[in-house]
Amino acid sequence: MDIHPSIRHLDCLHDKLVLTDKVVHAYSLGTERVEDVMEMVRIAGGLTHAEFDATPRMYTNINSTSPLKHDWPMLDGMMRLARRGQPTIVTPFTLAGAMSPITLAGTVAQSIAEALCAIALIQAINPGCPCAIGTFSSNVDMKTGAPAFGTPEYMRTTQMTGQLARFYGLPLRASNTCVSNAPDNQATWESSHSLFAAITSGVNMVYHAAGWLEGGLCASYEKFIMDCEQIQQLITYMRPVKWDEGELAVDAIAEVGQGGHFFGIQHTQDRYETAFYSPFLSDWSNFENWRDRGSVLTVERANRTWKKILEEFEAPPMDPAIREELDEFVERRKREGGAPTDF
């Protein structure tokens, strides 16, 4: 069901606050939305206004309107959050060949300039206020002008921005993007490119980490599960290798000797449950076993997985008095008309 833009932020934030216990993101779209969201986060945390302002409780993301422009609604929201010590991620949206130069170096240079000017404004308003730089630079299809994501160019601009983020000492935000219209092979390789570029760039946060389709115009439950499998595999890939006696396994090698196998020795038995990544979606069976179990494709397994997760979901606990106050705030703001939409 579509929710009217004037009240959409109220419903979205309400669900985030009651259905998860994660730090929430707020839309930086003008005065009313940002003030509503800060008040909702304060209520949900059972905080006084002074306690809310004392430390980061939430964050927002703003996008530039490239080239070389920041819109007022986003700047207004960013500045209101900065005055109360709440972090902002500044993410220029640059598409090479359309909104930025066709060259990747030129696109990244423009993106960095657009980000740093907003970050400088944040620091002028509230020195030391947390902020981060985001990368959302890619290219367009020069045949149609349509945005393209998960491309080699997207990967390279992400990594270039990561190098500059480290140079400036700023945390980095990247994204898991794709333009495929279905959770198919194209979606998988585009997201794989995006995620690998993110982790090799030293990213601190991945937006849209799971579920994106159609350039962000569509969310897919199946794609969400498929992306989570990729993310968990990449997390395992990034873990450092240990170099101690047990890991080097010299004694185990000597015990087995030439031509033996390692299945039954104690060294293997002590580690077999945790030694390797164990997939929750991938099917590692051979063809005959896969066929005998119905030849279930990845997207079908993902469909079953997300349905099982929703069936077993339990919302995190919330004090009934806090929940009542939060519900009353949302209902009151809806009666008042929510936020204006005539930017």
C-alpha positions as CSV (number, residue, x, y, z in Angstrom):
1,M,0.0,0.0,0.0
2,D,1.3,3.5,-0.9
3,I,1.6,5.9,2.0
4,H,1.1,9.6,1.4
5,P,4.5,11.5,1.4
6,S,3.2,13.9,4.1
7,I,3.0,11.1,6.7
8,R,5.3,8.4,5.2
9,H,8.2,9.4,7.6
10,L,6.0,8.8,10.6
11,D,5.0,5.3,9.6
12,C,8.5,4.4,8.5
13,L,10.2,5.6,11.7
14,H,7.5,4.1,13.9
15,D,8.1,0.7,12.3
16,K,11.8,1.0,12.6
17,L,11.5,1.9,16.3
18,V,9.1,-0.9,17.3
19,L,10.2,-3.7,15.0
20,T,14.0,-3.4,15.4
21,D,16.5,-2.4,18.1
22,K,19.0,-1.0,15.6
23,V,20.1,2.7,15.4
24,V,17.7,4.3,13.0
25,H,18.2,6.4,9.9
26,A,16.0,9.5,9.4
27,Y,15.1,11.2,6.1
28,S,16.6,14.7,6.0
29,L,13.8,16.3,4.1
30,G,12.9,19.6,5.6
31,T,12.0,21.0,9.0
32,E,8.9,19.0,10.0
33,R,10.2,15.6,9.1
34,V,13.5,16.0,10.9
35,E,11.9,17.5,14.0
36,D,9.3,14.7,14.0
37,V,12.0,12.0,13.7
38,M,14.2,13.4,16.5
39,E,11.2,13.6,18.8
40,M,10.2,10.0,18.0
41,V,13.7,8.7,18.6
42,R,13.8,10.6,21.9
43,I,10.5,9.2,23.0
44,A,11.5,5.6,22.0
45,G,14.7,5.9,24.0
46,G,12.9,7.2,27.1
47,L,15.3,10.2,26.9
48,T,15.1,13.8,28.1
49,H,16.0,16.4,25.5
50,A,19.3,16.9,27.2
51,E,20.1,13.2,27.1
52,F,19.2,13.0,23.4
53,D,21.5,15.9,22.6
54,A,24.4,14.5,24.7
55,T,25.4,11.8,22.2
56,P,24.5,10.4,18.8
57,R,21.1,8.6,18.9
58,M,20.3,8.4,15.1
59,Y,21.7,9.6,11.8
60,T,20.7,10.9,8.4
61,N,22.0,10.9,4.9
62,I,21.9,13.7,2.4
63,N,22.4,13.7,-1.3
64,S,23.7,16.6,-3.4
65,T,21.8,17.6,-6.5
66,S,24.7,17.2,-8.8
67,P,26.4,19.1,-10.3
68,L,27.5,21.4,-7.5
69,K,24.3,21.9,-5.6
70,H,22.7,21.0,-2.3
71,D,18.9,21.4,-2.0
72,W,17.5,23.4,0.9
73,P,15.2,20.7,2.4
74,M,18.2,18.4,2.9
75,L,20.5,21.1,4.1
76,D,17.8,22.3,6.5
77,G,17.4,18.8,8.0
78,M,21.2,18.3,8.1
79,M,21.7,21.6,10.0
80,R,18.9,20.8,12.5
81,L,20.5,17.5,13.3
82,A,24.0,19.0,13.5
83,R,22.8,21.5,16.1
84,R,21.7,18.6,18.3
85,G,24.9,16.6,17.7
86,Q,23.4,13.9,15.4
87,P,25.5,12.5,12.6
88,T,25.1,13.1,8.9
89,I,26.4,11.1,6.0
90,V,27.0,13.3,3.0
91,T,26.6,11.3,-0.2
92,P,26.8,13.1,-3.6
93,F,24.8,11.3,-6.3
94,T,26.9,11.6,-9.4
95,L,26.4,9.7,-12.6
96,A,29.3,10.0,-15.0
97,G,28.3,11.4,-18.4
98,A,25.2,13.0,-17.1
99,M,25.5,14.7,-13.7
100,S,29.3,14.7,-13.6
101,P,32.1,14.4,-16.1
102,I,32.3,11.3,-18.2
103,T,35.8,10.6,-16.8
104,L,35.9,8.7,-13.5
105,A,38.6,11.0,-12.0
106,G,36.5,14.0,-12.8
107,T,33.4,12.4,-11.3
108,V,35.2,11.6,-8.1
109,A,36.7,15.0,-7.9
110,Q,33.3,16.6,-8.2
111,S,31.8,14.2,-5.7
112,I,34.4,14.9,-3.1
113,A,34.0,18.7,-3.5
114,E,30.2,18.4,-3.1
115,A,30.7,16.3,0.0
116,L,33.4,18.3,1.7
117,C,31.5,21.6,1.4
118,A,28.5,20.1,3.3
119,I,30.8,18.5,5.9
120,A,32.6,21.9,6.4
121,L,29.1,23.5,7.0
122,I,28.4,20.8,9.7
123,Q,31.6,21.6,11.4
124,A,31.0,25.3,11.3
125,I,27.6,24.8,13.0
126,N,28.8,22.3,15.6
127,P,32.5,21.6,15.7
128,G,33.2,17.9,16.2
129,C,29.7,16.8,15.2
130,P,30.1,13.3,13.7
131,C,29.9,13.0,10.0
132,A,30.9,10.7,7.2
133,I,31.4,10.8,3.5
134,G,29.3,8.6,1.1
135,T,30.0,7.4,-2.4
136,F,27.2,6.9,-4.9
137,S,29.1,7.6,-8.1
138,S,28.4,5.4,-11.2
139,N,27.8,5.9,-14.8
140,V,24.8,6.1,-17.2
141,D,24.0,3.9,-20.2
142,M,25.2,6.1,-22.9
143,K,22.8,4.5,-25.3
144,T,19.7,5.4,-23.3
145,G,20.8,7.8,-20.5
146,A,19.5,5.3,-17.8
147,P,21.5,5.0,-14.6
148,A,23.8,1.9,-14.4
149,F,24.9,0.3,-11.1
150,G,27.1,-2.5,-10.1
151,T,29.3,-1.7,-13.1
152,P,33.2,-1.7,-13.3
153,E,32.9,2.1,-13.2
154,Y,30.8,2.0,-10.0
155,M,33.4,-0.3,-8.4
156,R,36.3,1.9,-9.3
157,T,34.7,5.2,-8.1
158,T,33.8,3.5,-4.8
159,Q,37.4,2.4,-4.3
160,M,38.8,5.8,-5.3
161,T,36.4,7.5,-2.9
162,G,37.5,5.1,-0.2
163,Q,41.1,6.2,-0.7
164,L,40.2,9.8,-0.3
165,A,38.0,9.1,2.7
166,R,41.1,7.6,4.4
167,F,43.1,10.7,3.3
168,Y,40.6,13.1,5.0
169,G,40.1,10.8,8.0
170,L,36.4,10.4,7.4
171,P,34.2,7.3,7.8
172,L,33.0,5.9,4.5
173,R,29.5,4.9,3.3
174,A,29.0,2.8,0.2
175,S,26.0,0.8,-1.2
176,N,24.9,-2.5,-2.6
177,T,23.4,-1.5,-6.0
178,C,22.0,-3.2,-9.0
179,V,19.8,-2.3,-11.9
180,S,18.4,-5.8,-12.6
181,N,14.6,-6.0,-12.6
182,A,14.5,-9.5,-11.0
183,P,16.5,-11.5,-8.5
184,D,18.4,-13.2,-11.2
185,N,22.0,-13.8,-12.3
186,Q,22.4,-10.2,-13.4
187,A,21.2,-9.0,-9.9
188,T,23.7,-11.3,-8.3
189,W,26.8,-10.2,-10.2
190,E,25.9,-6.5,-10.0
191,S,25.5,-6.8,-6.2
192,S,28.6,-8.9,-5.9
193,H,30.6,-6.2,-7.7
194,S,29.1,-3.5,-5.4
195,L,29.7,-5.4,-2.2
196,F,33.3,-6.4,-3.1
197,A,34.1,-2.8,-4.0
198,A,32.7,-1.7,-0.7
199,I,34.7,-4.0,1.5
200,T,37.9,-3.5,-0.4
201,S,37.4,0.3,0.1
202,G,37.5,0.0,3.9
203,V,33.8,0.9,4.1
204,N,32.3,1.6,7.5
205,M,28.6,1.4,6.4
206,V,26.9,-0.2,3.5
207,Y,23.5,1.3,2.6
208,H,20.9,-0.7,0.7
209,A,23.0,-3.7,1.7
210,A,20.2,-6.2,0.9
211,G,17.1,-6.3,-1.2
212,W,17.7,-3.7,-3.9
213,L,16.3,-4.2,-7.4
214,E,15.6,-1.9,-10.4
215,G,18.1,0.7,-9.4
216,G,16.4,1.1,-6.0
217,L,12.9,1.5,-7.3
218,C,11.9,-2.0,-6.0
219,A,12.7,-4.0,-2.9
220,S,12.7,-7.8,-3.2
221,Y,12.4,-10.2,-0.3
222,E,14.1,-12.9,-2.3
223,K,17.0,-10.6,-3.2
224,F,17.3,-9.6,0.4
225,I,18.0,-13.1,1.4
226,M,20.4,-13.7,-1.5
227,D,22.3,-10.5,-0.6
228,C,22.5,-11.6,3.1
229,E,24.1,-14.8,1.9
230,Q,26.7,-12.8,0.0
231,I,27.3,-10.4,2.8
232,Q,27.9,-13.2,5.4
233,Q,30.4,-14.9,3.0
234,L,32.3,-11.6,2.5
235,I,32.4,-11.0,6.3
236,T,34.0,-14.5,6.6
237,Y,36.4,-13.7,3.7
238,M,37.5,-10.5,5.5
239,R,38.4,-12.2,8.8
240,P,42.1,-12.3,9.4
241,V,43.8,-15.7,9.3
242,K,45.3,-16.9,12.6
243,W,48.9,-18.0,12.7
244,D,49.4,-20.1,15.8
245,E,50.5,-23.7,16.3
246,G,47.0,-25.0,16.1
247,E,46.2,-23.2,12.9
248,L,49.5,-24.1,11.2
249,A,48.6,-27.8,12.0
250,V,52.2,-29.1,11.6
251,D,51.5,-31.9,14.1
252,A,48.3,-32.8,12.3
253,I,50.2,-33.0,9.0
254,A,52.8,-35.2,10.6
255,E,50.1,-37.5,12.1
256,V,48.3,-38.1,8.8
257,G,51.5,-38.5,6.8
258,Q,51.6,-39.4,3.1
259,G,48.5,-40.6,1.4
260,G,46.2,-40.4,4.4
261,H,43.2,-38.2,5.1
262,F,42.3,-35.7,7.8
263,F,38.6,-36.5,8.4
264,G,39.0,-38.6,11.5
265,I,41.9,-37.0,13.4
266,Q,41.3,-35.1,16.6
267,H,42.6,-31.8,15.0
268,T,39.7,-32.0,12.5
269,Q,37.1,-33.2,15.1
270,D,37.9,-30.2,17.3
271,R,37.2,-27.7,14.6
272,Y,34.9,-29.1,12.0
273,E,31.8,-27.3,13.1
274,T,33.3,-23.8,12.9
275,A,36.3,-24.2,10.5
276,F,34.4,-23.1,7.3
277,Y,31.5,-20.8,6.4
278,S,28.2,-22.7,6.4
279,P,25.7,-21.3,4.0
280,F,22.0,-20.8,4.9
281,L,20.9,-20.4,1.3
282,S,23.4,-22.0,-1.1
283,D,23.0,-25.6,-2.0
284,W,26.2,-27.5,-2.1
285,S,24.7,-30.9,-2.9
286,N,25.6,-32.8,-6.1
287,F,23.3,-32.7,-9.1
288,E,21.5,-36.0,-8.4
289,N,20.7,-35.1,-4.8
290,W,19.6,-31.6,-5.9
291,R,17.3,-33.1,-8.6
292,D,15.8,-35.7,-6.2
293,R,14.9,-32.9,-3.8
294,G,12.9,-31.1,-6.5
295,S,15.5,-29.1,-8.4
296,V,14.8,-26.0,-6.2
297,L,16.4,-22.9,-7.6
298,T,18.1,-20.3,-5.5
299,V,15.3,-17.8,-5.7
300,E,12.8,-20.4,-4.6
301,R,14.9,-21.3,-1.6
302,A,15.2,-17.6,-0.8
303,N,11.4,-17.3,-1.0
304,R,10.9,-20.1,1.5
305,T,13.6,-18.6,3.8
306,W,12.1,-15.1,4.1
307,K,8.6,-16.5,4.8
308,K,10.0,-18.6,7.5
309,I,11.9,-15.6,9.1
310,L,8.7,-13.6,9.1
311,E,6.7,-16.4,10.6
312,E,9.2,-16.7,13.5
313,F,9.8,-13.0,14.0
314,E,9.4,-11.5,17.5
315,A,9.5,-7.8,18.0
316,P,12.1,-6.5,20.5
317,P,10.6,-5.5,23.9
318,M,9.5,-1.9,24.5
319,D,8.1,-0.4,27.7
320,P,4.3,-0.2,27.3
321,A,4.2,3.5,28.4
322,I,6.9,4.4,25.9
323,R,5.0,2.6,23.1
324,E,1.8,4.4,24.1
325,E,3.5,7.8,24.0
326,L,5.1,7.0,20.6
327,D,1.8,5.8,19.1
328,E,0.1,9.0,20.4
329,F,2.7,11.2,18.9
330,V,2.4,9.6,15.5
331,E,-1.4,9.8,15.5
332,R,-1.4,13.4,16.6
333,R,1.1,14.4,13.8
334,K,-1.1,12.6,11.3
335,R,-4.1,14.5,12.4
336,E,-2.2,17.7,12.0
337,G,-1.3,16.8,8.4
338,G,2.2,15.6,8.8
339,A,4.8,17.4,6.8
340,P,4.5,19.6,3.7
341,T,5.3,18.1,0.3
342,D,5.6,21.3,-1.7
343,F,9.3,21.8,-1.7
